[in-house]
């Protein structure tokens, strides 16, 4: 009865937060909502900050298909939840609603903190008095740290909040308010998590339903949580010494050799887990935050108490809810708007039920690739742990699988679907067939057919064409022959590729100085004189792979833009530092005009890691991951199939740029690293 009452109270409070701030208006004035059409555009434009969101919704109940509610963060709190403008774009009326970031910060935090209250608490691990003292110190440190972000990324915040001020003084009530809000959040974390931290891992799947990104802010709720635990582990002196020493060395290189520039990245759909600036101050901020984040993950690894049945249940419920809210948001503009605020989406959900250009439908998520990987992961997880009755599915959960399968189908993530089928097949063969000889014969047969099919495909497409196509694509997107028009430039580049004379291409018209450092390095490797029989050139092999998985154009753009210094190539630019990659090297994209303003990410988490941590850091990460496959203590642990699935998919997607997907692979590693999983049925 107690839990039922608590759930009812929390639900009512969340509903009030979603209604009251968006229903406030002056009832005494003569300004009334009207049906939105061409004749009332001027009326709404002249009565800004007088009509509330819900008043417009109730007045236009039969007019929803023509509306789109846009969040407008810049106006002050007097306009919060009210109409700040109305425009018509095509057949849609764009209704702007005031959503001041300072108010969002407070209201969204309350919603998500209330959800944490719903987790059934366990026993407190420390005394309350000690907790309060530790919490106060920790909260001051963390609040100070996160408040400095507003100073180091001032270009991001000043364009989104009329109250923004970077004056470092006691008269700056904006910064004081931010500091106090952070202080209260971290103070509440200390109380809420003191008896819940062991169970948090079991609610991990819900982060895909609640991405946790604040509207109008470049910070994420889970970054705050993990930073809290990271600092806690450091204060308790329980941390991984090897990681701390290694990260300290990398941090010194990143900060000491940083080339601060004026590059600015508006964060787009990566908001909350990316640096918008390329300044020294913002680099230090995100380097420290990432350090705390990793230590926070280590801490949760140590204390978590896995319950596979609870995790399974939350995976399925989360997957079902994501599909349903995606469908509702695509059909109803009101729900689309509320989803963005309530769940903390990085990017507004899709406003229609049809796919993008007949291809993908990301629905609720910011990325069709990452949500497709999540849906497929749920299915693979339930297959692996349900195979020997470690978990059991009820009738509702079996029906839920159909909903999740529909979401996977709509995402059109061929890589996730095909790798799910492949890894599931390998898992079943390994677990259903006892004879090692028979399993070996089956795998050799499958591998032989796969190899023959691949050789046939490569020969039919012409290996010479495949081997150089990536370099050709890079050249098209480089700033070569800048005095020529696009078509003439295309013909000039094609001429030298047909003649296989890349050296001449680079020395003409100062092309060598216009080419990215990575392109020059790739050309040097491709044209080296060393030729080992039956061993393909590594660049030719990469080119073939890029064509087979339909990544040639995107990887071509990546290498055309990626021009690191020697230090950056070895150690990277630092965690979450991408603005220098996006804007540091001048390119001329050979793309249709409507695509030129798109966000061109590397489209491979491997390349994202190169940008962050360089070659040296990437090799360390690769060694860390693949040790799970050759160390004896991991033999027979079926969780390795989950890790392999994510590695295969992340290799051709930018999922590692989203904190939810980072935590998904961390979760897979945690499953693999646990010697004994509680609540497993023998």
C-alpha positions as CSV (number, residue, x, y, z in Angstrom):
1,X,0.0,0.0,0.0
2,X,2.9,2.3,0.8
3,X,4.5,1.9,-2.6
4,X,1.1,2.4,-4.3
5,X,0.6,5.6,-2.5
6,X,4.1,6.8,-3.3
7,X,3.7,6.0,-7.0
8,X,0.4,7.9,-7.1
9,X,1.9,11.0,-5.4
10,X,4.9,11.0,-7.8
11,X,2.7,10.5,-10.8
12,X,0.4,13.4,-9.7
13,X,3.4,15.7,-9.2
14,X,4.8,15.0,-12.6
15,X,1.4,15.6,-14.2
16,X,1.2,19.0,-12.4
17,X,4.7,19.9,-13.7
18,X,3.5,19.2,-17.2
19,X,0.3,21.2,-16.8
20,X,0.8,24.2,-14.5
21,X,3.8,25.9,-16.1
22,X,2.2,25.5,-19.6
23,X,-1.3,26.7,-18.5
24,X,-0.3,30.0,-16.9
25,X,-1.7,33.2,-18.4
26,X,-3.4,36.4,-17.4
27,X,-7.1,35.5,-17.2
28,X,-8.0,39.2,-16.6
29,X,-6.8,40.5,-19.9
30,X,-8.8,40.5,-23.2
31,X,-6.3,38.3,-25.0
32,X,-8.0,35.0,-25.9
33,X,-6.7,32.0,-28.0
34,X,-8.0,31.7,-31.5
35,X,-8.1,29.0,-34.1
36,X,-4.8,29.1,-35.9
37,X,-5.1,29.9,-39.7
38,X,-3.7,32.4,-42.2
39,X,-5.9,35.1,-40.7
40,X,-4.7,34.7,-37.1
41,X,-1.0,34.7,-37.7
42,X,-0.8,38.4,-37.2
43,X,-2.9,38.2,-34.0
44,X,-0.6,35.7,-32.4
45,X,2.5,37.6,-33.5
46,X,1.2,40.8,-31.8
47,X,0.1,39.1,-28.5
48,X,3.2,37.2,-27.6
49,X,3.7,35.9,-24.0
50,X,-0.1,36.2,-23.3
51,X,-1.5,32.9,-24.5
52,X,-0.5,29.6,-22.9
53,X,0.4,26.4,-24.6
54,X,-2.6,24.5,-23.3
55,X,-5.0,27.3,-24.2
56,X,-3.8,27.0,-27.8
57,X,-4.1,23.3,-27.7
58,X,-7.6,23.3,-26.4
59,X,-8.7,25.9,-28.9
60,X,-7.3,24.0,-31.8
61,X,-8.3,20.4,-31.0
62,X,-9.6,19.9,-34.5
63,X,-6.6,21.6,-36.1
64,X,-3.7,19.5,-34.8
65,X,-2.5,18.1,-38.1
66,X,-1.5,21.6,-39.3
67,X,0.5,22.6,-36.2
68,X,4.0,22.1,-34.9
69,X,5.0,23.3,-31.5
70,X,8.5,24.6,-31.4
71,X,10.4,25.2,-28.2
72,X,11.9,28.8,-28.0
73,X,14.5,28.9,-25.2
74,X,15.6,32.6,-25.5
75,X,12.6,34.5,-23.9
76,X,12.5,35.0,-20.2
77,X,10.5,33.1,-17.6
78,X,7.6,35.6,-18.0
79,X,7.0,33.9,-21.4
80,X,7.5,30.3,-20.1
81,X,4.9,28.0,-21.5
82,X,3.3,30.7,-23.6
83,X,3.2,31.5,-27.3
84,X,6.1,33.6,-28.4
85,X,5.5,33.6,-32.1
86,X,3.6,32.0,-35.0
87,X,4.9,31.4,-38.5
88,X,3.8,29.4,-41.5
89,X,6.3,27.1,-43.3
90,X,4.8,25.2,-46.2
91,X,1.5,23.8,-44.9
92,X,2.5,23.8,-41.3
93,X,1.9,26.5,-38.7
94,X,5.0,26.8,-36.4
95,X,3.8,27.8,-32.9
96,X,6.8,28.9,-30.8
97,X,6.5,28.2,-27.0
98,X,8.7,30.0,-24.5
99,X,11.0,27.4,-22.8
100,X,13.6,29.3,-20.8
101,X,16.6,27.0,-20.1
102,X,16.9,28.1,-16.5
103,X,13.3,27.0,-15.8
104,X,13.8,23.8,-17.9
105,X,16.8,23.0,-15.7
106,X,14.7,23.1,-12.6
107,X,11.5,21.5,-13.8
108,X,13.2,18.6,-15.8
109,X,15.4,17.9,-12.8
110,X,12.4,17.6,-10.5
111,X,10.7,15.2,-12.9
112,X,13.7,12.9,-13.2
113,X,14.5,13.1,-9.5
114,X,10.9,12.1,-8.7
115,X,11.4,9.0,-11.0
116,X,14.4,8.0,-9.0
117,X,12.2,8.1,-5.9
118,X,10.1,5.3,-7.5
119,X,13.1,2.9,-7.2
120,X,12.5,0.9,-4.0
121,X,15.3,1.8,-1.5
122,X,17.4,-0.7,0.2
123,X,19.4,-0.3,3.4
124,X,21.6,2.8,3.8
125,X,25.3,1.9,3.6
126,X,26.6,4.8,5.7
127,X,25.3,6.9,8.6
128,X,23.1,9.9,7.8
129,X,25.4,12.3,9.6
130,X,28.4,11.2,7.7
131,X,26.4,11.3,4.4
132,X,25.3,14.9,5.0
133,X,28.8,16.1,5.6
134,X,30.2,14.3,2.6
135,X,27.3,15.4,0.5
136,X,27.8,19.0,1.3
137,X,31.5,19.0,0.3
138,X,30.9,16.9,-2.8
139,X,27.9,19.1,-3.8
140,X,30.0,22.3,-3.6
141,X,32.8,20.8,-5.7
142,X,30.5,19.4,-8.4
143,X,28.3,22.5,-8.5
144,X,31.3,24.7,-8.9
145,X,32.7,22.5,-11.7
146,X,29.5,22.3,-13.7
147,X,28.8,26.1,-13.2
148,X,32.1,26.8,-14.9
149,X,30.7,25.2,-18.1
150,X,28.5,28.3,-18.6
151,X,31.7,30.4,-18.7
152,X,33.7,28.0,-20.9
153,X,30.9,27.5,-23.4
154,X,29.5,31.0,-23.3
155,X,28.8,31.1,-27.1
156,X,26.4,28.2,-26.7
157,X,24.5,29.6,-23.7
158,X,24.3,33.3,-24.6
159,X,22.3,32.6,-27.7
160,X,19.8,30.5,-25.9
161,X,19.0,32.4,-22.7
162,X,18.3,36.1,-22.3
163,X,19.4,35.9,-18.7
164,X,22.9,34.7,-19.6
165,X,25.8,36.6,-18.1
166,X,29.4,35.5,-17.8
167,X,30.3,38.3,-15.3
168,X,32.1,36.6,-12.4
169,X,30.7,38.6,-9.6
170,X,28.2,38.3,-6.7
171,X,25.8,40.4,-8.6
172,X,25.5,37.8,-11.3
173,X,22.3,36.1,-10.1
174,X,22.1,34.0,-13.2
175,X,25.3,32.1,-12.3
176,X,24.3,32.0,-8.6
177,X,21.0,30.5,-9.5
178,X,22.7,27.9,-11.7
179,X,25.1,27.0,-8.9
180,X,22.3,26.7,-6.3
181,X,20.3,24.5,-8.6
182,X,23.2,22.2,-9.2
183,X,23.9,22.2,-5.4
184,X,20.4,21.1,-4.6
185,X,20.5,18.3,-7.3
186,X,23.8,16.9,-6.0
187,X,22.6,17.2,-2.4
188,X,19.5,15.2,-3.3
189,X,21.6,12.6,-5.2
190,X,23.5,11.9,-2.0
191,X,20.3,11.1,-0.2
192,X,18.5,9.3,-3.0
193,X,21.4,7.1,-4.0
194,X,22.7,6.2,-0.6
195,X,20.3,3.3,-0.5
196,X,19.6,2.8,-4.2
197,X,23.0,2.7,-5.9
198,X,23.3,-1.1,-5.8
199,X,20.0,-1.4,-7.7
200,X,20.6,1.3,-10.3
201,X,22.1,-1.1,-12.9
202,X,18.7,-2.9,-13.1
203,X,17.0,0.2,-14.3
204,X,19.7,1.0,-16.9
205,X,17.5,0.1,-19.9
206,X,15.2,3.1,-19.1
207,X,17.9,5.6,-20.2
208,X,16.9,5.0,-23.8
209,X,13.3,6.0,-22.9
210,X,14.6,8.9,-20.8
211,X,17.7,10.2,-22.7
212,X,18.0,12.9,-20.0
213,X,19.2,15.9,-22.0
214,X,18.1,19.3,-20.7
215,X,16.2,21.6,-23.1
216,X,18.4,24.6,-24.0
217,X,21.4,23.2,-22.0
218,X,24.5,21.3,-23.2
219,X,24.5,18.9,-20.3
220,X,22.9,15.5,-19.6
221,X,21.3,14.2,-16.4
222,X,23.3,10.9,-16.6
223,X,26.6,12.9,-16.8
224,X,25.6,14.5,-13.5
225,X,24.8,11.2,-11.9
226,X,28.0,9.5,-13.1
227,X,30.1,12.5,-12.1
228,X,28.5,12.3,-8.6
229,X,29.6,8.7,-8.3
230,X,33.0,9.4,-9.8
231,X,33.8,12.0,-7.2
232,X,32.4,9.7,-4.5
233,X,34.8,6.9,-5.6
234,X,37.8,9.3,-5.5
235,X,36.9,10.6,-2.0
236,X,36.5,7.0,-0.8
237,X,39.9,6.2,-2.5
238,X,38.3,3.4,-4.4
239,X,39.4,3.7,-8.0
240,X,41.3,2.0,-10.8
241,X,44.9,3.3,-10.3
242,X,46.1,2.2,-13.8
243,X,43.3,4.1,-15.5
244,X,43.9,7.2,-13.4
245,X,47.6,7.3,-14.2
246,X,47.0,6.6,-17.9
247,X,44.2,9.2,-18.2
248,X,46.3,11.7,-16.3
249,X,49.1,11.3,-19.0
250,X,46.6,11.8,-21.8
251,X,45.0,14.8,-20.1
252,X,48.4,16.5,-19.9
253,X,49.0,16.1,-23.6
254,X,45.5,17.2,-24.6
255,X,45.6,20.4,-22.5
256,X,49.3,21.3,-23.1
257,X,49.2,20.8,-26.8
258,X,45.7,22.0,-27.4
259,X,45.3,24.5,-30.3
260,X,42.5,26.7,-29.1
261,X,40.4,28.2,-31.9
262,X,37.2,30.1,-32.4
263,X,35.4,27.0,-33.8
264,X,31.9,26.7,-32.5
265,X,29.6,23.6,-32.8
266,X,25.9,24.1,-32.0
267,X,25.9,20.5,-30.8
268,X,22.8,19.5,-32.9
269,X,21.6,16.1,-31.9
270,X,24.7,15.4,-29.8
271,X,23.7,18.0,-27.2
272,X,24.5,17.1,-23.6
273,X,27.5,14.9,-24.4
274,X,29.7,17.0,-26.6
275,X,31.9,20.1,-26.3
276,X,30.4,23.0,-28.2
277,X,33.6,25.0,-28.1
278,X,37.3,24.5,-28.8
279,X,38.6,26.7,-26.0
280,X,41.2,25.8,-23.4
281,X,38.6,26.2,-20.6
282,X,36.0,24.0,-22.2
283,X,38.6,21.3,-23.0
284,X,39.6,21.3,-19.3
285,X,35.9,21.1,-18.2
286,X,35.0,18.1,-20.4
287,X,38.3,16.4,-19.6
288,X,37.6,16.6,-15.9
289,X,33.9,15.6,-16.4
290,X,34.8,12.6,-18.5
291,X,37.4,11.5,-15.9
292,X,34.7,11.6,-13.2
293,X,32.3,9.9,-15.5
294,X,34.6,6.9,-16.1
295,X,35.3,6.6,-12.4
296,X,31.6,6.7,-11.7
297,X,31.2,3.8,-14.0
298,X,33.9,1.9,-12.2
299,X,32.1,2.6,-8.9
300,X,28.8,1.3,-10.1
301,X,30.6,-1.8,-11.5
302,X,31.8,-2.5,-8.0
303,X,28.6,-2.0,-6.0
304,X,25.9,-3.1,-8.5
305,X,23.7,-6.1,-7.7
306,X,22.4,-7.5,-11.0
307,X,18.9,-8.9,-11.3
308,X,18.5,-10.4,-14.7
309,X,14.7,-10.7,-14.5
310,X,14.4,-7.0,-13.6
311,X,16.8,-5.9,-16.3
312,X,14.9,-8.0,-18.8
313,X,11.6,-6.5,-17.8
314,X,13.0,-2.9,-18.0
315,X,14.5,-3.7,-21.4
316,X,11.2,-4.9,-22.8
317,X,9.1,-2.2,-21.2
318,X,11.5,0.5,-22.4
319,X,11.5,-0.8,-25.9
320,X,7.7,-0.9,-26.0
321,X,7.3,2.6,-24.6
322,X,9.9,4.0,-27.1
323,X,7.9,2.6,-30.1
324,X,4.5,3.7,-28.7
325,X,5.7,7.3,-27.8
326,X,7.4,7.5,-31.2
327,X,4.1,6.6,-32.9
328,X,2.1,9.0,-30.7
329,X,4.6,11.8,-31.2
330,X,4.6,11.3,-35.0
331,X,0.8,11.5,-35.1
332,X,0.1,14.1,-32.4
333,X,2.1,17.4,-32.3
334,X,1.2,17.9,-28.6
335,X,2.7,14.6,-27.6
336,X,5.7,15.3,-29.8
337,X,6.3,18.5,-27.9
338,X,5.7,17.0,-24.4
339,X,8.0,14.0,-25.3
340,X,10.9,16.4,-25.9
341,X,10.5,18.1,-22.5
342,X,9.5,15.2,-20.3
343,X,12.0,12.5,-21.6
344,X,14.9,14.9,-22.4
345,X,15.3,14.0,-26.0
346,X,18.5,15.1,-27.8
347,X,16.5,15.9,-30.8
348,X,12.7,16.2,-31.4
349,X,11.1,12.9,-32.4
350,X,9.8,12.6,-35.9
351,X,6.6,14.5,-36.7
352,X,5.2,11.9,-39.1
353,X,4.9,8.2,-39.3
354,X,6.5,7.8,-42.7
355,X,10.2,7.1,-43.2
356,X,12.8,9.6,-44.2
357,X,13.0,9.4,-48.0
358,X,11.4,5.9,-47.8
359,X,14.3,4.7,-45.8
360,X,14.7,5.1,-42.0
361,X,12.2,6.1,-39.3
362,X,13.9,7.1,-36.0
363,X,10.6,7.8,-34.3
364,X,11.3,8.8,-30.6
365,X,15.1,8.6,-30.9
366,X,17.7,11.1,-32.2
367,X,19.3,8.4,-34.3
368,X,17.7,5.5,-36.3
369,X,21.0,3.6,-36.1
370,X,21.4,3.8,-32.3
371,X,17.7,2.9,-31.6
372,X,17.8,0.1,-34.1
373,X,20.9,-1.3,-32.3
374,X,19.0,-1.0,-29.0
375,X,16.0,-2.9,-30.3
376,X,18.2,-5.7,-31.7
377,X,20.2,-5.8,-28.4
378,X,17.0,-6.4,-26.4
379,X,16.1,-9.4,-28.6
380,X,19.6,-10.8,-28.5
381,X,19.8,-10.3,-24.7
382,X,16.5,-12.2,-24.1
383,X,17.6,-15.0,-26.5
384,X,20.9,-15.5,-24.7
385,X,19.7,-15.3,-21.1
386,X,16.4,-17.0,-21.9
387,X,18.0,-19.9,-23.6
388,X,18.8,-21.8,-20.4
389,X,16.0,-20.2,-18.3
390,X,18.2,-17.6,-16.6
391,X,15.3,-15.4,-17.4
392,X,11.6,-16.2,-18.2
393,X,9.2,-14.3,-20.4
394,X,5.5,-13.9,-19.6
395,X,2.8,-13.6,-22.2
396,X,2.8,-9.8,-22.2
397,X,6.6,-9.8,-22.8
398,X,6.2,-12.1,-25.8
399,X,3.7,-9.7,-27.2
400,X,6.1,-6.9,-26.4
401,X,8.7,-8.6,-28.6
402,X,6.4,-7.9,-31.6
403,X,6.3,-4.2,-30.8
404,X,10.1,-4.1,-30.4
405,X,10.5,-6.1,-33.7
406,X,8.3,-3.5,-35.4
407,X,10.5,-0.7,-34.1
408,X,13.6,-2.5,-35.4
409,X,11.9,-3.0,-38.8
410,X,10.9,0.7,-39.0
411,X,14.5,1.8,-38.1
412,X,15.6,0.0,-41.2
413,X,19.0,-0.7,-39.6
414,X,20.1,-3.5,-41.9
415,X,23.4,-3.8,-40.0
416,X,21.6,-4.4,-36.7
417,X,19.2,-6.9,-38.2
418,X,21.8,-8.9,-40.2
419,X,24.3,-9.0,-37.3
420,X,21.4,-10.0,-35.0
421,X,20.6,-12.9,-37.3
422,X,24.3,-13.9,-37.7
423,X,25.2,-13.8,-34.0
424,X,22.0,-15.5,-32.9
425,X,22.8,-18.3,-35.4
426,X,26.3,-18.7,-34.1
427,X,25.0,-18.7,-30.5
428,X,22.4,-21.4,-31.2
429,X,24.9,-23.6,-33.1
430,X,27.4,-23.3,-30.2
431,X,24.7,-24.1,-27.6
432,X,22.6,-26.7,-29.4
433,X,25.3,-28.9,-30.9
434,X,27.5,-30.7,-28.4
435,X,29.9,-32.2,-30.9
436,X,32.9,-29.9,-31.4
437,X,33.7,-31.6,-34.7
438,X,30.2,-31.0,-36.1
439,X,30.2,-27.4,-35.0
440,X,33.6,-26.9,-36.6
441,X,32.3,-28.4,-39.9
442,X,29.3,-26.1,-39.9
443,X,31.4,-23.0,-39.2
444,X,33.9,-24.0,-42.0
445,X,31.0,-24.6,-44.4
446,X,29.4,-21.2,-43.6
447,X,32.7,-19.4,-43.7
448,X,33.5,-21.0,-47.1
449,X,30.2,-20.0,-48.6
450,X,30.6,-16.5,-47.2
451,X,34.2,-16.2,-48.6
452,X,33.1,-17.5,-52.0
453,X,30.2,-15.1,-52.1
454,X,32.5,-12.2,-51.1
455,X,35.1,-13.1,-53.7
456,X,32.3,-13.3,-56.4
457,X,30.9,-9.9,-55.3
458,X,34.3,-8.3,-55.4
459,X,35.2,-9.7,-58.8
460,X,31.8,-8.7,-60.2
461,X,32.3,-5.1,-59.1
462,X,35.9,-5.0,-60.2
463,X,38.6,-5.0,-57.5
464,X,40.6,-2.2,-59.0
465,X,37.6,0.0,-58.8
466,X,36.8,-1.0,-55.3
467,X,40.3,-0.6,-54.0
468,X,40.6,3.1,-54.9
469,X,37.0,4.3,-54.6
470,X,37.5,5.6,-51.1
471,X,40.5,7.7,-52.1
472,X,38.5,9.0,-55.1
473,X,35.6,9.9,-52.8
474,X,38.0,11.8,-50.5
475,X,39.3,13.8,-53.4
476,X,35.8,14.8,-54.6
477,X,35.2,16.3,-51.1
478,X,38.5,18.0,-50.8
479,X,39.1,21.6,-51.8
480,X,41.1,20.7,-54.9
481,X,41.2,22.9,-58.0
482,X,39.3,25.6,-56.1
483,X,39.2,28.0,-59.0
484,X,37.1,25.5,-61.1
485,X,33.4,24.9,-61.0
486,X,32.2,21.6,-59.4
487,X,31.8,19.7,-62.7
488,X,35.2,20.7,-64.0
489,X,36.7,19.8,-60.7
490,X,35.0,16.4,-60.9
491,X,36.5,15.8,-64.4
492,X,40.0,16.9,-63.3
493,X,40.0,14.6,-60.2
494,X,38.6,11.7,-62.3
495,X,41.3,12.2,-64.9
496,X,44.2,11.6,-62.5
497,X,42.4,8.7,-60.8
498,X,41.9,7.0,-64.2
499,X,45.6,7.4,-64.9
500,X,46.4,6.2,-61.3
501,X,48.6,9.3,-60.9
502,X,47.7,10.5,-57.4
503,X,51.1,12.0,-57.0
504,X,50.5,14.5,-59.8
505,X,47.0,15.3,-58.5
506,X,48.5,16.4,-55.1
507,X,51.2,18.6,-56.5
508,X,48.9,20.6,-58.9
509,X,47.3,23.9,-57.9
510,X,48.6,23.6,-54.3
511,X,46.4,20.6,-53.8
512,X,49.0,19.1,-51.4
513,X,48.4,22.0,-49.0
514,X,44.6,21.8,-49.5
515,X,44.5,18.0,-48.8
516,X,43.9,16.8,-45.2
517,X,46.8,15.2,-43.4
518,X,44.9,11.9,-43.2
519,X,44.3,11.9,-47.0
520,X,48.0,12.4,-47.7
521,X,48.8,9.6,-45.3
522,X,46.3,7.3,-47.0
523,X,47.8,8.0,-50.4
524,X,51.3,7.3,-49.2
525,X,50.2,4.0,-47.8
526,X,48.3,3.1,-50.9
527,X,51.2,3.9,-53.3
528,X,54.0,2.3,-51.3
529,X,56.4,0.1,-53.3
530,X,56.2,-2.8,-50.8
531,X,53.9,-5.5,-52.3
532,X,53.3,-8.7,-50.4
533,X,51.6,-11.4,-52.5
534,X,48.0,-12.4,-51.4
535,X,48.0,-9.6,-48.8
536,X,45.8,-6.7,-49.8
537,X,46.9,-3.1,-49.3
538,X,45.3,-1.9,-46.1
539,X,43.8,1.2,-47.8
540,X,42.4,-0.9,-50.6
541,X,40.9,-3.3,-48.1
542,X,39.3,-0.3,-46.2
543,X,37.9,1.0,-49.5
544,X,36.4,-2.4,-50.3
545,X,34.8,-2.6,-46.8
546,X,33.4,0.9,-47.1
547,X,31.7,0.1,-50.4
548,X,30.3,-3.2,-49.1
549,X,28.7,-1.6,-46.1
550,X,27.6,1.6,-48.0
551,X,29.9,4.0,-46.1
552,X,32.2,5.2,-48.9
553,X,30.7,8.7,-49.2
554,X,30.5,9.3,-45.5
555,X,34.0,8.0,-44.8
556,X,35.3,9.9,-47.8
557,X,33.9,13.1,-46.2
558,X,35.5,12.1,-42.9
559,X,39.0,11.7,-44.3
560,X,38.6,14.9,-46.3
561,X,37.8,16.8,-43.1
562,X,40.1,15.0,-40.6
563,X,43.5,16.8,-40.7
564,X,45.1,16.2,-37.2
565,X,48.5,17.4,-36.1
566,X,51.0,14.7,-35.2
567,X,50.1,14.9,-31.5
568,X,46.4,14.8,-32.2
569,X,46.8,11.8,-34.5
570,X,48.7,9.9,-31.7
571,X,46.8,11.0,-28.6
572,X,43.6,12.5,-30.0
573,X,42.0,15.9,-29.3
574,X,40.4,14.9,-26.0
575,X,37.1,13.3,-25.0
576,X,34.0,14.8,-26.5
577,X,36.1,17.3,-28.6
578,X,34.7,17.3,-32.2
579,X,34.4,21.0,-33.2
580,X,38.0,21.1,-34.6
581,X,37.3,18.1,-36.8
582,X,34.0,19.6,-38.1
583,X,35.3,23.1,-38.8
584,X,39.1,23.0,-38.6
585,X,40.0,22.0,-42.2
586,X,38.5,23.6,-45.2
587,X,36.7,21.3,-47.6
588,X,34.4,21.7,-50.6
589,X,31.7,19.0,-50.3
590,X,30.5,17.5,-53.6
591,X,26.9,17.2,-52.6
592,X,23.5,18.4,-53.6
593,X,22.7,21.9,-52.1
594,X,20.0,20.6,-49.8
595,X,22.5,18.4,-48.0
596,X,25.3,20.9,-47.5
597,X,23.9,22.1,-44.2
598,X,23.7,18.6,-42.7
599,X,25.8,17.4,-39.8
600,X,28.5,15.3,-41.3
601,X,29.7,12.9,-38.6
602,X,32.3,10.3,-39.3
603,X,29.7,7.5,-39.4
604,X,32.0,5.1,-37.5
605,X,32.6,4.9,-33.8
606,X,36.1,3.8,-34.6
607,X,36.8,7.1,-36.3
608,X,35.0,9.0,-33.5
609,X,37.4,7.3,-31.0
610,X,40.4,8.3,-33.3
611,X,39.2,11.9,-33.0
612,X,38.9,11.7,-29.2
613,X,41.8,9.5,-28.2
614,X,44.1,9.1,-31.3
615,X,45.9,6.0,-32.5
616,X,47.5,5.3,-29.1
617,X,44.2,5.6,-27.2
618,X,42.3,3.6,-29.8
619,X,44.8,0.7,-29.5
620,X,44.5,0.7,-25.8
621,X,40.7,0.5,-26.1
622,X,40.9,-2.3,-28.7
623,X,43.2,-4.2,-26.4
624,X,40.8,-3.7,-23.5
625,X,37.9,-5.0,-25.5
626,X,39.4,-7.9,-27.2
627,X,41.0,-9.3,-24.1
628,X,37.6,-10.5,-23.2
629,X,37.9,-13.0,-26.1
630,X,41.2,-14.5,-25.4
631,X,41.4,-14.6,-21.6
632,X,40.5,-18.0,-20.2
633,X,38.2,-16.7,-17.5
634,X,35.8,-15.3,-20.1
635,X,35.5,-18.6,-21.9
636,X,32.0,-19.9,-22.0
637,X,30.5,-16.5,-20.9
638,X,27.7,-16.0,-23.4
639,X,27.6,-12.2,-22.8
640,X,30.5,-12.0,-25.2
641,X,27.9,-12.3,-28.0
642,X,26.3,-9.1,-26.9
643,X,29.7,-7.3,-26.9
644,X,30.5,-8.6,-30.4
645,X,27.1,-7.5,-31.7
646,X,27.7,-3.9,-30.4
647,X,31.3,-3.8,-31.7
648,X,30.2,-4.8,-35.2
649,X,27.4,-2.2,-35.3
650,X,29.3,0.6,-33.7
651,X,32.0,0.2,-36.3
652,X,29.7,1.6,-39.0
653,X,27.6,4.0,-36.8
654,X,28.3,7.1,-34.7
655,X,26.5,5.5,-31.7
656,X,29.5,6.1,-29.4
657,X,28.7,9.8,-29.6
658,X,25.5,9.3,-27.5
659,X,25.8,8.6,-23.8
660,X,23.0,6.1,-23.9
661,X,24.9,4.0,-26.5
662,X,28.2,4.4,-24.5
663,X,26.4,3.0,-21.4
664,X,24.9,0.2,-23.5
665,X,28.4,-1.2,-24.4
666,X,29.5,-0.5,-20.8
667,X,26.6,-2.6,-19.6
668,X,27.6,-5.5,-22.0
669,X,31.1,-5.3,-20.6
670,X,29.7,-5.4,-17.1
671,X,27.7,-8.5,-17.9
672,X,30.8,-10.2,-19.3
673,X,33.0,-9.1,-16.4
674,X,30.8,-10.3,-13.7
675,X,32.0,-13.7,-12.4
676,X,28.6,-14.5,-11.0
677,X,25.3,-13.0,-11.9
678,X,22.8,-12.8,-9.0
679,X,19.4,-14.3,-9.4
680,X,20.4,-16.7,-12.2
681,X,18.5,-19.9,-12.1
682,X,20.7,-23.0,-12.1
